[in-house]
Amino acid sequence: MTEKNDFYQQHSLKYLEMALSYDHSETPAHPDGYGKKTGDCQDTIEMFLMVRNNRIDSVTFATDGCLNTHACSNCVAHLATGKTVDEAWEITPETVIDYLETLPEDNHHCAELAVGAFYLALADWRQMQKQPWKTGYRTVAR
């Protein structure tokens, strides 16, 4: 019982919300932007973007990683939703670390991994804008 209480007491409310929420954990069939990245720790994050009028309508993700990776992925999704694509490029690993407040220092690589996958999804969306005919044929294999 003590370990469970210690976990909740050593983390900020923002961290706990991002770590324990599954609101953004989804794999859409036809995303507008897609990025996948695997870290040195072997955690993998897939990010999916839905963009309307150059504004991020939603960000969802799938991960096989630890709770810290989940928290960072969820944080990126939370911070990016509603922003323009240009504003979304301003989200950095430091932004995620600062928002979560209590991400353990030895897990800061999780923020780098989440933001890296997100940047790949943004770049993919931008590339699709140059070849819009491809979006109708896009599916994400799992």
Secondary structure, DSSP 8 states (H G I E B T S, - for coil): -HHHHHHHHSS-HHHHHHHH--TTB---SS-SEEEEEE-TT--EEEEEEEEETTEEEEEEEEE-S-HHHHHHHHHHHHHHTTSBHHHHTT--HHHHHHHHS---GGGHHHHHHHHHHHHHHHHHHHHHHHSGGGGGG-----
